[in-house]
Amino acid sequence: MVAEVVTQEKRLKACVEQIINELHEEFPNAEFLLEAETYSDEDAIIRIYAHENVLNPISDKASELSLQLELKTGYFILPLVNSIEAYPIR
């Protein structure tokens, strides 16, 4: 049972890393934070911070990647996109 939970956590981590890596490749100036807690149905929440001129494209790409991984793995990873000005780490 413990091994199964660990395996699921590793798979979820791999999915989160895949989304972040793909987005970072296309949007190198974006910043990413993983939320410690989820709201309800999400398996993970990624907060994405980007410049105003790429908010729509990065949001679209993040949603697309999230949906692809959800259909493939069953994990619901919620991407929340904000302006880089809201990035809490300075």
Buried (B, 14 or more C-beta within 10 A) or exposed (E): EEEEEEEEEEBBEEBBEBBBEBBBEEBEEBBBBEEEEEEEEBBBBBBBBBEEEBBEEBBEBBEEBBEEBBEEBEBBBBBEBBEBEEBEEE
